[in-house]
């Protein structure tokens, strides 16, 4: 489409929309979720976006009403709370201030807003939320139940890294994966019913023969001695008048990892256990509850082996038909054992659960032998298999997943954890379909062995955290589109209950990538709740010394820098601040502030004259040796630069919380660290930092460690060093994110294009050329390390903030003051991107043809945007076919540093210009 036609279509659409302009509150959420179940607070937070085709819409007031029933909501009878009209422009959220709420109850709410002209919108459609267990004492009647109990003398907590050969008889036996069941009667019509359930390590819940919900590996991973998460399900429609039955299968997860097959650690905290509470509200106003107690019964399930690290074996011959239905004869089952549980408090799971998000069919199937076939699904992803078979009783199928093939074309698990496999034993005769329940792996290939004639189909089921996808990006560069997909698959595969490093050999919550890749991740996915859960994990994992370990939850204690590296532990300071920046989430700082203070005090205790020298440094930088700990940049530089950044952010956090004196203290600490850093690492005469590596320059510039007189020289040195290296990538896990930020912020996106628009040297293109379908752990895509790692995925951030130009103004919190500043690099002809910020949808769509440029943007209601364009003369610009001075939506327009800067209110616009 030509620029001329592009303009005509855009203006026509804008005109059409404005003729039928309406304003309404949309995207109503409660505690950052749409229609959430299990809201565990008496003061939930309500928030909304605004849809308005009126340009420059500003909310002047809002009103929220809360109802105890849908009927009251339809009638507009706010029996629980009416906020009345509240004058507030920027605020699109409020905390409930009405009558007391009850546990296990459905509530409705709605909102309307007023424009700056005093015109009220229509009421939104009623939104719904349901409460969890609001008082701890309500759990008292519900007990933890188990099939067997692990004796204290046989426990291994924390886990022991490695094969556990020194543990004797500990962690040797398999944990029985039990069935649990309870039959009960319902004699009256039900109004609503909710079940609150936790099964550790993981559970699947059944009700009247059907699975409840579609969660995978529920509940989330935590420090079980401090927190046990529970899930909430609405089971109103699943209960029947008369006889009913609850059933559950519980697997070991991280609670018990025995010394069989592959394991990252041996760990034995407890055998599988279950705790449950079913709350029923009858239509006559009465209530009833079913809880886990000594009336429940238990039996071994057909899952004869399960390990989060080793796989799963299901023996269908041991199935008990109807075990989860009423009327089943459980005379042969034994009574459950009551126990105290792992000790943690019960807490509603507020982050999103894991689910099956995509199904992959085989791309190819290759016969290896008469009893083995190799499946290729075409995509390396986290997940499980779905096996469909029909054969004889006792036939056995083994499925060995792998992310890569060896030189002989066979599955290769050497870098991903071996041996790992799924076993299925057939019960025979009819068609059978099976999916593993309590283990997963990262793989593209699957070797199927055994009675392969019984196999009808095999699928890859991609499992991940179900956080909503909120961003899109594409451009005219094919390699960059492939790179986007490459990084995105590593992100998807490593968003589990924690931010994992890889979906196979470790599955652990390594912290450095949370803050380094977070800037990329937040554009693609709504990670506010996911990252709040990570903050909770860090708070619970912090040691008495103040150390926040490199992994959380800390299921295993590693040595040296693998437990204590400042670039990792500093997520405790950086993540709360980022959540405040990205989402305006002040609560994250409030809850994390004590942890943040204790961690920086710990770093002070480890510093020598304000210089830190321990840790892993710029992990997996590209040096002359095999990748691992930093090769090109001193560890002391990355550690101390991060220490300084922590102090700066903690000063800001203290100011936000009104802790003025503490802020002054952290400001002084930052000055001291900066002076020590520059004394040790900077050469003023040459403008060189330390070894002159990409990471050394980038971190010094990004963190604000370079004094003003030297900034231009240091930045020039960085660019020259990149050019001198032939535009090759050398920065690693820590440094590369800062390199991207510094080059983009310094107007050197063309350098980033040159560094990444290639496949001849290690980097994204090189990985793709060599067959990678997910981002790998090493720049050269080595086979002896993970081939599904998101830690080097920082270029994703540049796609959105650089090429598309979607970012925040310097003083913004929560994308209310948006910055639109696309980088029109040579080699890119068009870019399309969208980002659903907490304030609403931001869209950028630009195209250039020779010297002609067209930029279409959408700015959400109740926000404003500063649009920065590389145009010297404002007379060369048009906005919706008008000059800037003629357009009413232009709040301000000025020239600065050779660029036009235009402040616009909300709405959709198209700008056109010609570069001389």
N, C-alpha and C positions, 0 to 999 in steps of 0.2 A: 504493500500500500504506500503511495507517495505521501510526502509531508502534506501536500495540499488536500488530498482526500482524507487523510488522518485528521486534519483540522476540522473539515466540514462535518465529519461524523461526530467528532467529540462535541462540537458546539451544538449540533442538533440534539444530541443526547442531553446536554446540559439544559437547553431550552425546554425540552419535553419534560424533564424532571421538575424544573422550577414551576411549570404551569400547574402541576399537581402536587405541590410541595406540602408535606405533612411533617409533624414533629411528634415523636413518641419515644418513651423509654424502652430500651431493648437490652438483651443480654443480662437479664436480672440474675444475680448470683447471691448466694448466702455462704459466708465464710469461704469465698473464692471458688465456689462450685455451683454449677447449675443443678437445681433440684436435689440437693445432697441428702443422703441418709446418714443417720448417726451423728448429728450435730451435738457435740458434747459441751455445750455451754448454755448458760441461762441468758447470756447477752450476745446473741449472734450478730454478725455484721452483715448488713445488706448493701449491695452496690449495684450499679447499673451503668449502661452507656446510653447515649441519646442518638437517635436517628433523626436527622433533620436535613431537608433539602434547601433550607434557608441558609445562605452563605453568612458566615460570621455569627453563627448562633452561639449565644452565651446564656447559660442557665443563670437565672437570678434567684430562684427559690425551688424548693422541692417539698413533697409531702409523702409520707409512707404510712400505710395502714396494714395492720396485722389481724388475721382472723383465725378463729378456732375451727372453722369448717369451710368447705367449699361453698356451701349454701349461703353462709354469711358473707363470703367474698363476693358472690354474685349479687347479693342484695346491697353490698356496700356497708354492711353493719360491722364496723371495726370494734369488735367486743374485747380485743386484747390490747390494742395500742393504736392511737392516732397521733402521729407526731405534730399534726397541724402544719400549717404552712411555715416552712423554715427558710429564712433568707440566707442564701449561700450560693456563691457563683462557682468556684472551682471544685467544691466538694460534690462528688457523685457517690457518696456512701454515708452510712450512718449505723450506729449501734442501737440495737433494740432497747427500748426503754419502757416496756409495758408490764403487764401482769406476769406472774410467775408461770413458767413453762413446766410441763411434766415430761418424764422419760417415756420413750416409745410412743410418741404422739406426732401426728401429722398436722402441720400448720400452713397457712397461706398468707401471702402478702402481695401488695401492689404499690406502685409509685406513680406519681405524676410530677411534671416539672413546669416551671414558668420561664418564658423567654425574658430577655432584657427589656422587652417592650411591655411586659406584664401580662402576656397572653399565656394561659394555661394549656398544657397538652391534654389529650385524653388520658384516662387512666391506663396503665399497662395491663396486659393480661395477667391474671393472678399467677404468681409463682409459688412453688411449694418447697418446704423442707420438713424433715422429720428428725426428731431428737434421738440421741443415744441415751446412755445411762448417765443421768445428771448427778447422782450422788453415789459415792463409793460404797456406802453401806447397802445399796441396792444389789450388790454382788454377793452379799454375805451368804445367802442360801445356796448359791451356785458354787459347787466345789470343782477343783481339778480332779479329773478321773484318768485312770491309766489301766493298761493291760498288765504291765510289769513295772517294777521300780528299780532304778539303778542305785546300787549301794554307794554310800559316800566314799568308801574305800576304792571304788572302781571309777571315780570321776576324774576327768582330765580337763581342768578349767584353769587358765585359758588353754586353748589348743596348743599342741606341740607341732612346730613346723617340721615337715619332712615325713618319713615313713613311720615314725613312732616306734622304731625297733627297740628303744630302751624302756618301753612301757610295760614289759612283761605281759601279763594277761589283760591289761586294760585296753579297752577299745578294740577288742578282738572279735567278740561275738556280734552277730547281726542283731539289730533292733527288730523286734516284731512290729510289723506295720498293722495296727489293729483296726477291726471294725468296732464301732460302738452303735448301740441302738436303744430306743425308748419308744414304747407304744403308749398312746393316750387317747382319751375320748373327748369329743367336743359335742355338746348337747344344745347349744344355743347359736343363733345367727351372729356372725362376727362382723364388727365394724372395721377393725384393722388389727394387724398382728405383725410383730417384728421379732426377728431372732438376732441375738447378739452372740457372736461365737469367736472363740480363739482356739486354734489347735496348733500345738508346738511340736516340732518345727513348722509343718504345714498341714493343711486339712482340705478335704472336700466334704461339703455338707449335702446330705440327701433328705428329701421330704416326700413321703409317699411315693417313693420309687424314682424320683427325678432329682437331678442335681439342682441345688439352689445357687443361682447366680452363674456367672461365667468367669470368675476370677481364677487365676493360675498362681500357684505357690503363695497362697494366702495363709497367714497375714505377713506383713512386712518384717524385715530383719531388724532386730534391736538388741541392745544389751538386756537379756531376759531377766537378769537379776534386778533391773531397774524399771523396765517397761515391757508390758505384754500388750500388743495391739489386738484389738478385736474388730471384726467386720460386722456391718449391719445390713440386714436384708429385709425387704418387705415381702412377707409370705402370706399376705391376706388371701390372695387368689389361689394359693396352693393347699390351704386347709379345707377340710370337708366336714360336714356334720356327720358325726359318728366316729369311727375308728381312724386314727392317724398314726404315723410312725416317723420319728426322726432317726436319721442314721448319719454316721460320719466315718471317714477313713482318715487316719492321721499318720503322716510320714515324719522321718527324723529331721530333715533339713539340716540346719547348722547346730541343732541341739545334740546330735550324735553322728559322728563321722568315724566309722570303724576302719580298721587297717586292712582293707580288702580292696582290690583294684587301685586305681589312681586316687590319691588324696593330696591336697595341698597341705593338709594338717590332719593330725589325729585329734579328735575332740569328743569328750563325753561329759555333757552337762546333765542330761536326763534322757530317758526313753520317751516316746511320743505320749502326749497327754492332751486332754480336751476340757474346755470350760465353755458352758453355753447357758443362755437364758432366753427363753421364748416368752414374750409378753403378748397377751391377747386382750383386746378390748371388745366386749360384746355390745351389740346394739341396744341392749337394755341398760347400759351404763356400768355394768359390773366388769371386773377384770379377772384374769387368771394368768398363771405363769407355769412354765415347765422349766426345770433347771437340771443341770447335771448333778446327780447325787448317787447314793448307793442303790437306787432302784434301776440304774442302767446296767446293761449287760455288754459283754465284749467277747471277741473271738479273733483269731488271726485272719487276715485278709489274704487274697491271692497274690498280693505283692510280697514276694518272698525275699526280695533284696531291694533296698533303695538307699542311694547316697547322692548328695548334692554334687559330689565330685566324681563318682564312679559309674552312675547310670541306674538302671532299674531292671528287675526281672519280674515278670507277671506270669503266673502259672494259672491259666484259665480253668484247669481241672479242679482247682480249689475254690472256685466260685460257689456261692450259696444263693441260689435263685430266690429273689424276694426278700433278702435280708433287710432291706430298707423300706419294706412295706408292712402295713398292718396285717395281722393274721399269720405272720411267719412264725414257725415253731423254733424258738430259741432255747429249748430245754437243754441242748448240748453246750450252750454258751455259759461262761462263768460270770460271776458278779464282778463289777469293776473294783479297782482299788482306789480309795480316796487318798489324796496327798495334798501337800501344801503348795505345790507349784514352785516355780523358779524364784519367786520372791518379788518380782516386779509389779508395779501398779497396773491396773487395767486401764487402757486408754483407747479411745476410738481412733481408728485409722483414718486420718484426714487426707493423706496423700492419695494419689490415684493407684488402684491395684494393677497388678500384671494381668494381661489378657493375651489371647491369641489374636494377633492383629492382621495377619496375612497368611495365605496358603499358597505354597509353591508346588506345582506339579513337576514331575521329572522333565528335564530337557532332553536327556539321553539316558539309555540303559545299555551297559556293555557287559557281555558275558565274559566272566573270568575263567570259571570252570563249570562243570555240570552242577555244582552245589554253591556257586557264588556269583553274584552280579553286582556291578558298580553303577550306582545311580548318581546323576549330576543334576542338581536343581537350579544351577545357573546363578545362584546368589549365596554369598557367605552371610549368614545371619544367625542370631541367637534363636534357639527354638527346640522343638521336639519333633517326633515323627507321628504320623497317623498311618497305621498298618491295617490293611484289609486282607484277610486270608480265608481260605476254605481248604480244609485238609483233614487228616486223621488225628484222633486223640493221641497226644504225646508228641506230635510233630513239634519241632523247635526251630525258631527263627532267631538269628542273632543279627543285630544291626549295629555296625561300627561307623559312627559319624566322624568326619574330618573336614577341616577347612581347606586343606591343600592336598596335593598328590606328590608322592616322591618321584624320583627320576625314572622309576619303572612304571609309573602311572597307577600306583596303588595308594590307598588312603594312608596319610602320614599324620600321626598324633604326637610325634616327638616333642613338638613345641607347645602343644595344646593340652597335654595331660593324658598319659597312657598307662594302663588300658582303661578306656571308657566305652561302654556299649549298652544297648538295650536288648534284653532277651524276652521272647514271648513263647510260651508253651501252649499249644492249642488244646481246647477241650473236645474238638472234633465235630464232624458232620456239617453243621450249618455255617453260614458266613459269619465271621467274627471281625469286629473292628476294635482296635486298641490304640490308646494314646498313653504315654507315660504321664504320671501325675506329679511326681515330687523331685524331678531332676531335669536339667536341660543342658545344652551344649551349644557351642558355636560351630557351625558346619555349613558346607556347601555340598559335600559328597557323602554318600552312605554306601558302605559295602554290606550287602545282604548275604548271609551264609546260612547253611543248614538245609532244611526242607523247603528249598526255594520254589518248588512247583506249587506250593500252597499259596504263594503270594499273588494277590490280585492287583493291588495298587499300594504305592507308598508315596506319602506326601511329606513335605517339610512344613511345619506349622511355626511361623515366626511369632515368638512370644516377647513381650516387652512391657514396660510401664505404659499405661494407657493415658498418659498426659495428652491433652488435646494438641493437635498440630495447628499452628497459628501463623505460619509464614510460608511464602512461596517465592521462588527466584528462578529466573531463566534469562539468558542473554544470547547474543549472536555468536558467541564463541563456544564451539562444540566441546572443546576440552574442559572449559570451565563448567559447563553443564554436567559433564561426566564427573568432574571433581566434586561438584555439589552433591551429586548422588553418592559418590564414594564416601565422603565425610558423613553424609546423612545416615548411611547404613551402619557406620560404626557408632554413631550416636544412638540410633534405634536399638542396636544390639547391646549397648552398654547402659541403657537406662533400665535398671532393674529396681529392686527396692532401695538400692544405693547406686551411686555412679560408679559402676565397675570399671576396672581396667580392661578386662577381657571376659567374654562370656563362656570360658571353658576352664582353663587351668587354675584361675584364681577366684574370680567372682567376688572380689573384695572391693571395699569402698575407698580407693586411693584418693586422697584429698586434693592434690595439686591441680588435677584436671577440672575440679569443680569450679575453681575461680578462673583458671586460664582458658578453658573451653566454654565456660559459662556465658561469656559475651557472644559466642556463636550460637550456643544452644538456645539461648533465650529468644532469638529471632524465629526459630523453627518451632519451638514447643513452649507451652505454658508451664514453666518450671517453678512458679512461686511456691506451691505447696510441696513439691518434690525437694526444693532446696531448704524449705523450712524444716522438713524432716531431717535433712542432713545436719542442720544446725542443732536439732535435738540430739542427734547421734553424737555430734562433737561434744556437746555439753555433758552427756552421760559418759563419754569416754575419757574426758579430761582427768589427768592424774592429780594427786594432791600437790605435786610439785608445780602444777600449772601446765605441764606438757600436754599438748593435744597430739596424739600419735598420728602417724602417716595414714593409717587406715581406721575407719570407723564403720560399724562397731568393731572393736578390737577383739575379734574372735581368736587371734593368735598373736603372740608377741614376737616381733622380728628384732633383729639386732641392728645396732649402730644407726646409720642414716636411713635404714628402712623402717625405723621406728621414729626417729627424731631428725627430720630435715625441715628447716624453717620455711622453705618454699612450699612444703606440704601442709604443715601445721598452721601456717598463717591463713589458711582458709577460715579459721576460727574468727579472724578479724575481717577479712576481705568479703566473705560471702554475706554476712549481715549488712555490711555497707552497700554492697551491690543490690541486694533486695530492696533497700531503701531507695537507691537511685532508680532502679528499673520500675519498681511498682509503688513507690511511695510508702513502703511497708515499714513504718516506724516501729511497729511491734517487734519486728525481728531484731532490731538494735536493742530495744528495751530488754528482751529476754536474754540476749546474748552478751550484753555489756559486761556482766561479771566475769564471764568466760574470757572475753576479749582482754580485759584488764589482767587477769591471772596469766594469760598466755604471754603477753608482752613483758610482764614481770619475770616470767621464766626465761625469756630470751635475754633480758637484761642480766640475769644471773649467769648466763652462759657466755656472755660477751667479754672480750678482753679489750678494754679501752674502746668500747662501742663497736668492735669488729667481731662478727660471728665467723667461724671458720669450719663449722661442721655441716654434715648433711650429704646429699647426693649431687647437688649442683645442677647444671644444665643437662639433665638426664637425656641420654640418647642423642646428643649432638653429633654432628657428622665429622668425626676426626679420623686420624690415621689408624686407630685401633678398632676392634669390634665395639659396637655401641654398648653403653652402660653408663657409669658415672661420668661426670663432665670431663671432657678432654681439652677443649679449646678455651675455656673460661675458668678462672679460679673459683672454687666453691665459695670462698670467702666473699667474693664479689656478689654472686647471686643471693647468698644468704643475708649479707649486710644490706644490700639494696632492698630486699624484701622486708627486713627489719625496719628500715627507714619508712617504707610505704605503710607498714603497720602503724607506726607512730603517728604518721600524718592522718591516716584514716581514723585512728582512735581519738585524735584531737577533734576531728570533725564530728564523730559520734558523740563525744562528750558535750560539744556545743549544741547539738540537736536535742540532747536530753537535759540541757540547762545546767550542766555541771561545769561551770566556768573555770573554777580553780583547777579542776582536773585537766581541763582542756589546755590550760597554760602549762601544766606540767608535761603533757605529751608534746606540746609545741617545743618546749626546751629540749626534751629528749631527742626530737627529730633534728633540731639544729646541731646537737652534739654528734649524732650519728652521721649527719651530712658532712660535717667538718672532718671527722675521722675517715670517712669513706674517701673523700677527695684527697686527703693527705696520703692515703695508702695507695690509691689506684689511679690518680689523675696526674698527667704530665702537662702543666699549663702551656709550656712553650710549643709543644706539638699538637695539643688538643687530643691526645690519645688516652683512652682509658685502658689500663691494664694491658692485656694481650692484643688489643685492637680487634677482638672478635665481634661478630654481629651482635651477640648477646651482651657483651660488655658495653658497647655503645648504646644499644637499644634500652637496656634497663636503666642506665644512668640518665638518659634523656626522659624516658617515660615516667620514672619515679620522681622527677623534679630535682635530681641531684646535681645537675649541671648549673653552675652560676651563670647569670645573664650574659656577662661579657664573652663567655666561651661557647654559648649555644650554637651560634652559626658555624663556628669552626668544627665543633664536635659532630654536628649533623652532616657537614660536608665530608668529614672523614669517614663517617658511616657509609654515605653514598659511594664515595670513592673506593672503599674497601669491597663493597658489593660488586662494583664494576670491575675492579682488579681481579676478583675471583671468577670472572666470567659469568656473573649473575647466578651463581650457584647458591643453594641453600646449605647453611652449615649450622644455624641455631637449632637447639633441641627443644625438648618438652617445655622448659621454663622460658627460654629466651625468644622463641619464635613468635609467640603472641605479642610480645612487646615490640618486636621488630616490625610486625604488621601495623600495629597502632601508631608507632612513631613515623613510619614512612607515609601512612595515610594522612595523619595529622599534619605532617610537614609538606604536604602537597606533592609527594613523590610516588603516587599510585602507579605511574608509568613504570617505575622500577619494579614494583610488585608484579605488574603484568609481565614484564620481561623475565622475572625470576620464576614465575609459575606457568607461563604459557609455553611449556616445553616438556619433552619426554625423554631427553637424551642424557640427563643427569638425575641422580636420586631426588625424588620429590613426588608430587601427586601424579603428574603425567607419566613419570617413569613407572610408578606402581600400576597405573591403568594399562600401560603398554605391556607390562609383564603379567597381566591377567587378573589383577586384584579387583574385587567387586565391593570390598569394604576397606576403609583406611587401615593401613598396617601399623605396627608398632615402630618400625624403623623406616627411615626415608628410602633406603634401597630395597624394601620389601623382602627382607631376608627370610628364608624358610625356617631358620632355627629360633625365631621369636614369633610372637603372636601376629596373626594376620587379620585381626579384628580389634582395633584399638582406636579410641577417639582422641587420644591425648595430643596429636599433632593436627587437629582439625581446625586450627585458628583461622584459616583463610575464609571459612564460612562467614565470619564476622565482617570481613572486608567486602564480600559479595553484597551484603545488605547495607553496611554503613558507608562503604567506599563507592562501589559501582552504582548502587541504587541511591546512596546518600541519605538513608533513613537513620537518624540518630537524635540525640537530645542536646538541647542548648546547655551551656556550661553549668548553669544554676538550677537546672530542671530536676524534678523528682516525679517520676511516674508518667513521663511523656505527656505532660500538659503544655510544655513549651518545646515544640518539636523543631528540629533542624533538618532541612532538606538541602543537601549539598552533594549532588552526584559528581563523581569523578569521570569526566569524559575522556577516557584514555584512548590513545591511538590503537586500533585493532578491535575495538568493540563498537558496533554500529547501533545496537539497541539493547535495552535492559528493561525487564518487567519484574517488579517485586511488590509484595504486600506483606504487611506485618500487623497482626491484631494486638495492638498495645492494650494496656489496661484501660485506656481511655477510649479505645475504638480502633477502627481499621485505618491504617495509613497505606496509601498506594502510590507508587511511583512507576511511571511508564515513559521512558524517553527513547527517542530515535533521532539519528542524524543521517543526513544525506549531503555529503561534501561539506559545505559551510552552513547548511541549514539545519537548525535544531528545533525539535518539538518535545516539550516536557509536559506530560499530563500528571496531575497529582490529586490526591484526595486526602483531606485533613479532617479528622473526626470532630464532631460537635463539641463545643465547650473547651476547645483547645485553640492554640494559634501556632503558626509555623513561621520560622525565619527561612526563607528560600535564598540560597547563595548561588549565583551563577557567574561564570567567567565571561562577563560582558562589560566592556568599558563604558559604552554609551547607552543610557537608558532609552534613547530614542530608537535603538535597534530592537527593542523588546516590545511585544504585545502580550496582553493578558486577556484571554477570551476575545481576541480581535479588537481590543481597545488598547490605547496607550495606558501606561501605568497611572498617569495623572487623572485619567478619565474613569478608572475603575473604583467603585465604592468600597470594594473589599480590601483595598490596599491601605493598611493602617499606617505604614511608614515605608519609605524607600530611600536608600542612600548608597553612595559609592564608597567602598573602603578597600584599600590594597588592590585596586584594579578590578574589583568584583562588585556586581550589583547585589545589594541585600534588600530583600523585600519581605515585609511582615504582613502575613495574611491571616485572616480568621478562617474558621472551618468552612468546608465546602469542597467542591470539585472544580479544578481549574485547568486551563491549558495555556502554556507559555510558548511563544515562538520567537526566535531570533536568528540573526545571521552573523556569523563571526567574520570580521574583516580579514 
